[in-house]
Amino acid sequence: MAKFTLIIWVCSFLETGTTCLPPVEIKKVYNNWYECSRGAHKESALILSKLGYKYVNKHHIATKYGCQELPPTI
């Protein structure tokens, strides 16, 4: 069965264009796509909470994510 790692981008979606910070790889291995996708939403909520209400609203911050399949281990 495939394993996945989570990568999250924190982006600003202002009218002047979209700008994203370098991606952050979450140091956790997920057993399937479902777990990785759910983890993305949990981690994204934590990131937004840390950035705070004012900052997120001012800069129109949101996250994008990807679940990357890991190579099989021997």
N, C-alpha and C positions, 0 to 999 in steps of 0.2 A: 504494500500500500504506500502511496506517495505521502511524503511529508512536505510541509510548507513553512516558509518564513514570511513575516509581514514587513512590508515597507510602506512608510507613511510620508507623504509630502505635506507640509504646512504652506498654504498658499493665500495670497491676497487677491481678491477678485474685484478690484476697483474698476471704475469705468475707463480708466486710462490703460488698462490691460491687466493680464494675469501674471503675477510674479510668485514663484515658489522657492522656498529654501531648499538646500540640498536634502535628499531623502534621508530618513532615519530608519535603520533596520532594527526592528524589535527583536531582542535576543531571546526569543522563545521559539520552540519548534511546535508547530501545530500538526495534528495527526491527519487532518483532512481540510478541504476547502471551506467547509461549513464553519469549523472552529476558527480558522484563520479570518474569515469574513466577520464573524461575530467579534473576534478579538480586535479587529480594526475599528469597529464602532466603539468598543469600550475604551481603547487607547486614544481614539480621536476625542472622545468626551473628556478624558483626563487632560489631554493637551489643551483643549479649549478652556477648560476650567483654570488651568495654570496660567494661561495668557490673560484671562480675566475679561469680564463683560465689556468694559470700556474699550480695551484694545481691539478685541474681536469685532465690535461694532464699528469702530473708527476705521479700521483697515479692511473690513469685509473678509475676515479670515475664515477659511474652511480647510478641510483636509481632503486629500485624495489618497487612495491606497491601492496596493497590489499585493497579491499573495503569490510568491515565487516558489515554484516547485524545487525542492532540494534534490541533488543527485542521490541515487541510492547508496546506502552504506553497505560495506562488505562485512 
